[in-house]
């Protein structure tokens, strides 16, 4: 039996829902910060969310650069490099934020960062295919 394993037949991974959930979490915490601590609280929350989001974008862009079953070693190497780059970028962004522009409300900064990170736990639910099509 011959199995068709073309790239066109494979489902493309879509991270749109994950990024949308992360943006939503970040914006909700920023609105909470605006309500509780004013504009500077909202800015602190936005910085915390961006410290989480930017490395995520990098990971998806770098880690999923090449796809295909015949290049498994390259795919695994890309994922390892993307994970290390994401970690390094996260550390660098934390250093930049706390040295260059210290957040006026560190609690809101960390709440937004953690809220965006917790969206990864929802990834299986966000990425599942729907049993009935939307109309």
GUPASE-711261 format. One record per atom (N, C-alpha, C): residue in three letters; atom name; z, y, x. Coordinates in pm, 1 decimal. Layout:
<atoms>
ATOM   code   site          z          y          x
ATOM    ALA     CA          Z          Y          X
...
</atoms>
This chain:
<atoms>
ATOM   code   site          z          y          x
ATOM    UNK      N        0.0     -117.4       83.6
ATOM    UNK     CA        0.0        0.0        0.0
ATOM    UNK      C        0.0      123.5       87.9
ATOM    UNK      N      -70.2      219.8       45.0
ATOM    UNK     CA      -84.2      344.0      119.4
ATOM    UNK      C      -10.9      454.5       44.0
ATOM    UNK      N       81.7      518.0      115.4
ATOM    UNK     CA      154.1      630.3       54.6
ATOM    UNK      C       94.7      760.1      104.0
ATOM    UNK      N       69.5      847.9       12.6
ATOM    UNK     CA       20.0      980.1       51.0
ATOM    UNK      C      138.4     1064.0       95.6
ATOM    UNK      N      136.7     1106.1      219.7
ATOM    UNK     CA      247.9     1186.9      271.9
ATOM    UNK      C      196.5     1320.7      322.3
ATOM    UNK      N      114.4     1380.2      244.3
ATOM    UNK     CA       60.8     1510.3      284.5
ATOM    UNK      C      163.1     1619.4      258.6
ATOM    UNK      N      148.0     1726.4      330.8
ATOM    UNK     CA      239.2     1839.8      313.6
ATOM    UNK      C      222.2     1903.7      176.9
ATOM    UNK      N      102.8     1894.2      121.4
ATOM    UNK     CA       79.5     1953.6      -10.5
ATOM    UNK      C      154.5     1879.3     -118.7
ATOM    UNK      N      178.0     1749.7      -99.0
ATOM    UNK     CA      247.8     1670.0     -198.5
ATOM    UNK      C      398.3     1686.7     -194.3
ATOM    UNK      N      449.5     1743.7      -87.9
ATOM    UNK     CA      594.3     1761.4      -74.6
ATOM    UNK      C      637.9     1888.3     -144.0
ATOM    UNK      N      759.4     1881.4     -191.5
ATOM    UNK     CA      815.9     1997.6     -258.6
ATOM    UNK      C      865.0     2097.5     -155.0
ATOM    UNK      N      827.6     2220.1     -170.8
ATOM    UNK     CA      869.4     2326.8      -80.5
ATOM    UNK      C     1013.0     2367.5     -113.8
ATOM    UNK      N     1096.5     2378.4      -12.0
ATOM    UNK     CA     1233.8     2421.2      -34.0
ATOM    UNK      C     1235.7     2567.9      -73.8
ATOM    UNK      N     1314.6     2597.5     -173.5
ATOM    UNK     CA     1323.6     2734.4     -223.7
ATOM    UNK      C     1468.2     2780.8     -213.9
ATOM    UNK      N     1489.4     2883.3     -134.8
ATOM    UNK     CA     1623.7     2936.0     -113.7
ATOM    UNK      C     1648.8     3062.8     -193.3
ATOM    UNK      N     1557.8     3093.8     -283.3
ATOM    UNK     CA     1568.9     3217.3     -359.9
ATOM    UNK      C     1697.6     3221.4     -440.9
ATOM    UNK      N     1731.0     3111.6     -506.5
ATOM    UNK     CA     1853.0     3110.0     -589.9
ATOM    UNK      C     1978.6     3127.4     -505.9
ATOM    UNK      N     1979.7     3065.8     -388.6
ATOM    UNK     CA     2095.9     3079.6     -301.3
ATOM    UNK      C     2111.8     3224.3     -257.5
ATOM    UNK      N     2002.9     3286.4     -212.7
ATOM    UNK     CA     2012.0     3425.2     -168.4
ATOM    UNK      C     2045.6     3518.2     -284.4
ATOM    UNK      N     1992.8     3488.1     -401.0
ATOM    UNK     CA     2026.1     3568.4     -518.5
ATOM    UNK      C     2174.8     3556.5     -551.5
ATOM    UNK      N     2229.8     3436.4     -541.7
ATOM    UNK     CA     2373.1     3417.2     -566.5
ATOM    UNK      C     2456.4     3490.9     -462.2
ATOM    UNK      N     2413.7     3487.5     -336.3
ATOM    UNK     CA     2487.1     3558.5     -232.1
ATOM    UNK      C     2481.4     3710.1     -254.4
ATOM    UNK      N     2364.5     3762.1     -289.5
ATOM    UNK     CA     2353.2     3905.2     -318.7
ATOM    UNK      C     2440.0     3943.1     -437.6
ATOM    UNK      N     2440.3     3858.2     -540.2
ATOM    UNK     CA     2520.9     3886.8     -659.4
ATOM    UNK      C     2669.1     3889.4     -624.9
ATOM    UNK      N     2715.0     3791.3     -547.5
ATOM    UNK     CA     2856.3     3789.0     -507.1
ATOM    UNK      C     2891.5     3912.5     -426.2
ATOM    UNK      N     2802.9     3949.9     -334.6
ATOM    UNK     CA     2828.1     4067.2     -251.9
ATOM    UNK      C     2834.4     4193.9     -337.5
ATOM    UNK      N     2742.8     4207.4     -430.5
ATOM    UNK     CA     2740.5     4327.0     -514.8
ATOM    UNK      C     2859.5     4332.7     -610.2
ATOM    UNK      N     2903.6     4217.2     -661.0
ATOM    UNK     CA     3021.9     4215.7     -747.2
ATOM    UNK      C     3146.2     4260.4     -671.2
ATOM    UNK      N     3159.8     4212.0     -548.0
ATOM    UNK     CA     3275.0     4254.2     -466.7
ATOM    UNK      C     3261.9     4402.7     -431.3
ATOM    UNK      N     3139.7     4449.5     -407.8
ATOM    UNK     CA     3120.0     4591.9     -379.0
ATOM    UNK      C     3156.6     4677.3     -499.9
ATOM    UNK      N     3121.2     4631.5     -619.8
ATOM    UNK     CA     3161.2     4705.1     -740.7
ATOM    UNK      C     3312.4     4704.1     -757.8
ATOM    UNK      N     3373.9     4590.5     -728.6
ATOM    UNK     CA     3520.2     4582.8     -732.0
ATOM    UNK      C     3579.8     4679.3     -630.3
ATOM    UNK      N     3520.8     4684.4     -511.8
ATOM    UNK     CA     3567.6     4777.2     -408.4
ATOM    UNK      C     3549.9     4922.6     -448.7
ATOM    UNK      N     3438.9     4951.6     -515.8
ATOM    UNK     CA     3416.2     5087.5     -564.5
ATOM    UNK      C     3521.8     5126.4     -666.7
ATOM    UNK      N     3557.3     5032.0     -752.9
ATOM    UNK     CA     3656.2     5058.3     -856.1
ATOM    UNK      C     3796.9     5071.3     -797.0
ATOM    UNK      N     3828.6     4984.1     -699.6
ATOM    UNK     CA     3964.5     4983.6     -644.0
ATOM    UNK      C     3986.2     5087.2     -533.9
ATOM    UNK      N     3887.6     5102.1     -445.3
ATOM    UNK     CA     3910.7     5183.9     -325.2
ATOM    UNK      C     3808.2     5293.9     -306.2
ATOM    UNK      N     3719.9     5312.6     -400.8
ATOM    UNK     CA     3622.5     5420.1     -388.5
ATOM    UNK      C     3500.3     5379.5     -307.6
ATOM    UNK      N     3427.2     5479.6     -265.2
ATOM    UNK     CA     3299.7     5456.7     -195.9
ATOM    UNK      C     3319.3     5380.9      -64.9
ATOM    UNK      N     3423.4     5413.3        8.8
ATOM    UNK     CA     3444.7     5347.0      136.8
ATOM    UNK      C     3482.8     5200.5      119.6
ATOM    UNK      N     3550.1     5168.2       11.9
ATOM    UNK     CA     3577.9     5026.9      -18.0
ATOM    UNK      C     3450.5     4950.5      -50.1
ATOM    UNK      N     3360.6     5015.9     -123.9
ATOM    UNK     CA     3232.9     4952.2     -155.8
ATOM    UNK      C     3149.2     4932.9      -29.7
ATOM    UNK      N     3152.0     5030.8       59.3
ATOM    UNK     CA     3076.9     5018.0      184.9
ATOM    UNK      C     3133.3     4904.9      269.7
ATOM    UNK      N     3264.9     4891.7      273.1
ATOM    UNK     CA     3326.8     4781.1      347.4
ATOM    UNK      C     3283.1     4646.7      290.6
ATOM    UNK      N     3279.2     4635.3      158.1
ATOM    UNK     CA     3236.5     4510.4       95.3
ATOM    UNK      C     3089.0     4482.5      123.8
ATOM    UNK      N     3006.8     4584.5      120.6
ATOM    UNK     CA     2864.7     4565.2      150.3
ATOM    UNK      C     2844.7     4519.7      294.7
ATOM    UNK      N     2921.8     4576.6      386.6
ATOM    UNK     CA     2912.0     4533.2      526.4
ATOM    UNK      C     2953.9     4387.0      540.5
ATOM    UNK      N     3060.2     4347.4      472.0
ATOM    UNK     CA     3103.9     4207.7      477.9
ATOM    UNK      C     2999.4     4112.7      421.8
ATOM    UNK      N     2937.3     4152.1      312.2
ATOM    UNK     CA     2832.7     4068.3      254.8
ATOM    UNK      C     2711.2     4058.1      345.0
ATOM    UNK      N     2674.5     4168.4      408.7
ATOM    UNK     CA     2558.8     4165.8      498.3
ATOM    UNK      C     2584.7     4084.3      624.2
ATOM    UNK      N     2709.7     4082.6      670.9
ATOM    UNK     CA     2743.4     3999.2      786.0
ATOM    UNK      C     2724.7     3851.4      751.2
ATOM    UNK      N     2735.7     3817.6      625.5
ATOM    UNK     CA     2710.0     3680.4      581.8
ATOM    UNK      C     2562.6     3655.9      553.1
ATOM    UNK      N     2496.4     3753.2      492.0
ATOM    UNK     CA     2358.1     3734.0      447.7
ATOM    UNK      C     2255.4     3735.2      560.6
ATOM    UNK      N     2267.0     3825.9      653.1
ATOM    UNK     CA     2166.5     3836.6      758.8
ATOM    UNK      C     2154.1     3709.0      842.4
ATOM    UNK      N     2264.8     3646.7      884.5
ATOM    UNK     CA     2250.3     3519.4      955.3
ATOM    UNK      C     2190.5     3408.1      867.0
ATOM    UNK      N     2215.7     3413.0      738.1
ATOM    UNK     CA     2156.2     3313.8      648.6
ATOM    UNK      C     2005.1     3327.3      643.9
ATOM    UNK      N     1956.9     3451.4      635.8
ATOM    UNK     CA     1812.9     3474.8      639.2
ATOM    UNK      C     1753.6     3423.8      769.7
ATOM    UNK      N     1822.4     3451.5      879.5
ATOM    UNK     CA     1775.1     3405.9     1009.8
ATOM    UNK      C     1765.6     3253.8     1012.7
ATOM    UNK      N     1869.7     3186.3      963.1
ATOM    UNK     CA     1870.8     3040.6      966.4
ATOM    UNK      C     1753.0     2981.9      889.3
ATOM    UNK      N     1727.8     3032.8      771.0
ATOM    UNK     CA     1617.5     2979.8      690.2
ATOM    UNK      C     1484.0     3007.3      758.3
ATOM    UNK      N     1468.2     3126.4      810.5
ATOM    UNK     CA     1341.3     3162.1      875.1
ATOM    UNK      C     1317.4     3080.4     1001.5
ATOM    UNK      N     1420.0     3064.4     1082.2
ATOM    UNK     CA     1405.8     2994.5     1210.7
ATOM    UNK      C     1412.4     2843.2     1193.5
ATOM    UNK      N     1500.4     2795.5     1110.8
ATOM    UNK     CA     1520.9     2651.8     1097.8
ATOM    UNK      C     1410.4     2579.6     1025.0
ATOM    UNK      N     1342.1     2647.5      937.2
ATOM    UNK     CA     1237.2     2583.3      859.6
ATOM    UNK      C     1099.0     2632.6      900.2
ATOM    UNK      N     1085.5     2666.8     1025.7
ATOM    UNK     CA      959.8     2718.8     1076.7
ATOM    UNK      C      847.8     2616.1     1070.7
ATOM    UNK      N      874.4     2498.4     1118.1
ATOM    UNK     CA      771.2     2394.9     1114.8
ATOM    UNK      C      819.0     2281.4     1026.7
ATOM    UNK      N      729.2     2232.0      944.4
ATOM    UNK     CA      762.1     2124.5      851.4
ATOM    UNK      C      663.7     2012.2      873.8
ATOM    UNK      N      704.2     1894.2      840.6
ATOM    UNK     CA      614.3     1779.9      852.1
ATOM    UNK      C      686.2     1662.5      913.1
ATOM    UNK      N      652.9     1542.8      867.8
ATOM    UNK     CA      720.8     1421.9      912.9
ATOM    UNK      C      683.1     1377.6     1052.6
ATOM    UNK      N      569.0     1419.9     1101.9
ATOM    UNK     CA      524.3     1373.6     1233.2
ATOM    UNK      C      590.7     1448.7     1346.8
ATOM    UNK      N      657.2     1557.8     1315.6
ATOM    UNK     CA      720.6     1638.9     1418.8
ATOM    UNK      C      870.7     1642.6     1397.7
ATOM    UNK      N      930.0     1526.9     1376.2
ATOM    UNK     CA     1072.7     1520.2     1344.0
ATOM    UNK      C     1158.7     1578.0     1456.3
ATOM    UNK      N     1124.3     1549.2     1580.3
ATOM    UNK     CA     1204.2     1599.2     1692.9
ATOM    UNK      C     1201.2     1752.5     1696.8
ATOM    UNK      N     1085.4     1810.6     1671.6
ATOM    UNK     CA     1073.3     1956.6     1670.4
ATOM    UNK      C     1153.6     2014.8     1553.9
ATOM    UNK      N     1149.8     1948.7     1438.5
ATOM    UNK     CA     1225.4     1996.6     1322.6
ATOM    UNK      C     1375.2     1994.7     1349.3
ATOM    UNK      N     1423.8     1887.4     1407.7
ATOM    UNK     CA     1566.8     1877.6     1438.4
ATOM    UNK      C     1605.9     1982.5     1542.2
ATOM    UNK      N     1521.7     2000.6     1643.9
ATOM    UNK     CA     1549.3     2102.5     1744.9
ATOM    UNK      C     1552.4     2241.9     1682.7
ATOM    UNK      N     1459.3     2270.5     1591.2
ATOM    UNK     CA     1459.1     2399.1     1522.2
ATOM    UNK      C     1586.8     2419.7     1441.4
ATOM    UNK      N     1633.9     2316.3     1374.4
ATOM    UNK     CA     1757.1     2328.4     1295.9
ATOM    UNK      C     1878.1     2354.4     1385.7
ATOM    UNK      N     1886.4     2284.2     1499.9
ATOM    UNK     CA     1997.0     2309.0     1592.9
ATOM    UNK      C     1991.5     2450.8     1648.8
ATOM    UNK      N     1871.7     2495.1     1687.4
ATOM    UNK     CA     1858.2     2630.4     1740.1
ATOM    UNK      C     1890.8     2733.9     1633.4
ATOM    UNK      N     1849.4     2707.4     1511.0
ATOM    UNK     CA     1879.1     2800.4     1401.4
ATOM    UNK      C     2028.6     2806.6     1374.3
ATOM    UNK      N     2096.3     2691.9     1378.9
ATOM    UNK     CA     2241.1     2691.1     1355.5
ATOM    UNK      C     2315.1     2767.2     1465.2
ATOM    UNK      N     2274.9     2746.1     1589.4
ATOM    UNK     CA     2339.8     2818.0     1699.2
ATOM    UNK      C     2308.5     2968.0     1691.5
ATOM    UNK      N     2185.0     3000.8     1657.0
ATOM    UNK     CA     2148.6     3141.1     1641.7
ATOM    UNK      C     2224.3     3207.1     1527.9
ATOM    UNK      N     2243.0     3133.4     1419.5
ATOM    UNK     CA     2318.4     3187.3     1305.2
ATOM    UNK      C     2462.9     3214.2     1345.8
ATOM    UNK      N     2522.2     3120.2     1417.7
ATOM    UNK     CA     2659.7     3138.9     1463.5
ATOM    UNK      C     2669.5     3259.5     1556.4
ATOM    UNK      N     2578.0     3268.4     1653.5
ATOM    UNK     CA     2578.7     3380.1     1747.2
ATOM    UNK      C     2556.2     3513.6     1677.7
ATOM    UNK      N     2465.0     3514.5     1581.5
ATOM    UNK     CA     2438.0     3637.7     1507.7
ATOM    UNK      C     2558.6     3679.4     1423.6
ATOM    UNK      N     2626.2     3582.0     1365.5
ATOM    UNK     CA     2746.8     3612.9     1287.6
ATOM    UNK      C     2854.6     3674.7     1376.6
ATOM    UNK      N     2877.5     3615.5     1492.5
ATOM    UNK     CA     2976.6     3669.7     1585.6
ATOM    UNK      C     2936.5     3810.1     1630.4
ATOM    UNK      N     2808.6     3827.5     1663.7
ATOM    UNK     CA     2761.5     3958.9     1708.3
ATOM    UNK      C     2776.9     4063.8     1598.8
ATOM    UNK      N     2746.7     4027.5     1475.7
ATOM    UNK     CA     2760.9     4123.4     1365.8
ATOM    UNK      C     2907.1     4158.7     1341.1
ATOM    UNK      N     2996.7     4060.7     1352.3
ATOM    UNK     CA     3139.7     4091.6     1339.6
ATOM    UNK      C     3182.5     4189.4     1447.8
ATOM    UNK      N     3139.7     4166.3     1570.8
ATOM    UNK     CA     3176.5     4255.7     1681.1
ATOM    UNK      C     3120.8     4395.0     1656.8
ATOM    UNK      N     2994.8     4402.1     1617.1
ATOM    UNK     CA     2932.8     4532.6     1592.7
ATOM    UNK      C     3006.1     4607.8     1482.5
ATOM    UNK      N     3036.9     4536.8     1373.8
ATOM    UNK     CA     3102.7     4603.5     1261.4
ATOM    UNK      C     3241.3     4653.5     1300.7
ATOM    UNK      N     3318.0     4571.7     1370.7
ATOM    UNK     CA     3455.6     4612.0     1400.1
ATOM    UNK      C     3466.9     4707.7     1517.8
ATOM    UNK      N     3364.6     4714.2     1604.1
ATOM    UNK     CA     3370.4     4806.6     1717.0
ATOM    UNK      C     3301.0     4938.6     1683.3
ATOM    UNK      N     3181.8     4930.0     1627.1
ATOM    UNK     CA     3102.2     5050.6     1603.5
ATOM    UNK      C     3144.9     5122.5     1475.8
ATOM    UNK      N     3149.2     5049.6     1364.3
ATOM    UNK     CA     3186.0     5109.6     1235.7
ATOM    UNK      C     3297.4     5027.8     1171.9
ATOM    UNK      N     3420.2     5048.6     1212.9
ATOM    UNK     CA     3529.3     4969.9     1154.9
ATOM    UNK      C     3536.9     4990.8     1003.7
ATOM    UNK      N     3547.5     4881.1      927.8
ATOM    UNK     CA     3555.0     4896.8      782.4
ATOM    UNK      C     3683.8     4966.9      742.5
ATOM    UNK      N     3672.4     5053.0      642.5
ATOM    UNK     CA     3790.6     5126.1      597.7
ATOM    UNK      C     3884.6     5034.9      518.7
ATOM    UNK      N     3831.6     4926.2      465.0
ATOM    UNK     CA     3913.5     4831.8      390.2
ATOM    UNK      C     3879.2     4690.1      435.7
ATOM    UNK      N     3949.0     4638.5      539.2
ATOM    UNK     CA     3917.3     4506.1      591.3
ATOM    UNK      C     3933.0     4394.3      487.2
ATOM    UNK      N     4024.0     4412.3      392.3
ATOM    UNK     CA     4041.6     4308.4      290.1
ATOM    UNK      C     3914.1     4291.5      208.0
ATOM    UNK      N     3854.4     4401.4      164.2
ATOM    UNK     CA     3729.5     4392.7       87.9
ATOM    UNK      C     3615.1     4341.6      174.2
ATOM    UNK      N     3614.9     4376.8      301.5
ATOM    UNK     CA     3514.9     4326.0      394.2
ATOM    UNK      C     3518.8     4173.3      398.0
ATOM    UNK      N     3638.5     4117.8      416.8
ATOM    UNK     CA     3651.1     3972.0      426.4
ATOM    UNK      C     3632.4     3903.1      291.8
ATOM    UNK      N     3672.9     3966.3      183.3
ATOM    UNK     CA     3650.9     3907.0       50.9
ATOM    UNK      C     3501.7     3894.5       23.8
ATOM    UNK      N     3424.4     3997.2       56.2
ATOM    UNK     CA     3279.2     3991.6       35.0
ATOM    UNK      C     3215.2     3887.4      126.1
ATOM    UNK      N     3261.0     3879.5      250.9
ATOM    UNK     CA     3207.1     3779.5      343.3
ATOM    UNK      C     3233.8     3638.3      291.4
ATOM    UNK      N     3357.2     3613.8      251.2
ATOM    UNK     CA     3393.9     3480.6      201.9
ATOM    UNK      C     3322.9     3449.6       70.4
ATOM    UNK      N     3309.7     3547.4      -17.8
ATOM    UNK     CA     3240.7     3525.0     -145.3
ATOM    UNK      C     3095.5     3485.5     -121.5
ATOM    UNK      N     3028.5     3551.9      -28.5
ATOM    UNK     CA     2889.8     3515.6        2.1
ATOM    UNK      C     2883.2     3378.1       67.8
ATOM    UNK      N     2979.2     3345.2      152.5
ATOM    UNK     CA     2981.1     3213.6      216.2
ATOM    UNK      C     3008.5     3102.6      115.1
ATOM    UNK      N     3091.6     3130.8       16.8
ATOM    UNK     CA     3123.8     3028.8      -84.3
ATOM    UNK      C     3004.0     2992.5     -171.2
ATOM    UNK      N     2902.8     3074.8     -171.6
ATOM    UNK     CA     2782.8     3043.5     -249.8
ATOM    UNK      C     2712.1     2920.0     -195.6
ATOM    UNK      N     2739.0     2883.7      -69.0
ATOM    UNK     CA     2681.7     2759.7      -14.8
ATOM    UNK      C     2733.7     2637.8      -90.2
ATOM    UNK      N     2854.6     2645.2     -141.5
ATOM    UNK     CA     2908.7     2533.7     -218.0
ATOM    UNK      C     2832.3     2513.8     -347.5
ATOM    UNK      N     2771.6     2621.3     -396.1
ATOM    UNK     CA     2693.3     2612.5     -519.3
ATOM    UNK      C     2549.0     2570.5     -494.2
ATOM    UNK      N     2510.8     2555.3     -368.3
ATOM    UNK     CA     2371.6     2524.0     -336.0
ATOM    UNK      C     2319.8     2399.9     -407.5
ATOM    UNK      N     2392.6     2288.3     -411.5
ATOM    UNK     CA     2337.9     2172.7     -483.6
ATOM    UNK      C     2312.4     2202.6     -631.4
ATOM    UNK      N     2397.6     2280.4     -691.8
ATOM    UNK     CA     2378.5     2315.0     -832.6
ATOM    UNK      C     2263.3     2413.7     -848.7
ATOM    UNK      N     2252.7     2508.5     -755.4
ATOM    UNK     CA     2146.9     2608.3     -764.4
ATOM    UNK      C     2009.4     2550.6     -732.3
ATOM    UNK      N     2004.8     2449.6     -646.9
ATOM    UNK     CA     1877.1     2395.0     -601.7
ATOM    UNK      C     1826.1     2280.3     -687.8
ATOM    UNK      N     1907.1     2230.0     -777.9
ATOM    UNK     CA     1862.4     2114.8     -857.7
ATOM    UNK      C     1748.2     2153.8     -948.6
ATOM    UNK      N     1666.5     2054.6     -976.1
ATOM    UNK     CA     1554.3     2078.8    -1065.1
ATOM    UNK      C     1603.3     2066.4    -1207.6
ATOM    UNK      N     1548.4     2146.2    -1293.1
ATOM    UNK     CA     1586.7     2144.2    -1433.0
ATOM    UNK      C     1517.5     2027.7    -1502.1
ATOM    UNK      N     1588.9     1962.4    -1594.5
ATOM    UNK     CA     1530.0     1848.2    -1664.2
ATOM    UNK      C     1429.7     1892.0    -1770.4
ATOM    UNK      N     1448.1     2010.2    -1824.2
ATOM    UNK     CA     1353.8     2061.2    -1923.4
ATOM    UNK      C     1296.5     2192.4    -1871.4
ATOM    UNK      N     1167.2     2210.5    -1885.9
ATOM    UNK     CA     1108.2     2334.6    -1836.4
ATOM    UNK      C     1148.0     2453.7    -1922.3
ATOM    UNK      N     1158.6     2567.7    -1856.7
ATOM    UNK     CA     1188.3     2691.6    -1928.7
ATOM    UNK      C     1062.2     2740.4    -1996.6
ATOM    UNK      N     1079.9     2798.5    -2113.2
ATOM    UNK     CA      963.1     2852.1    -2183.7
ATOM    UNK      C      973.5     3000.4    -2197.6
</atoms>
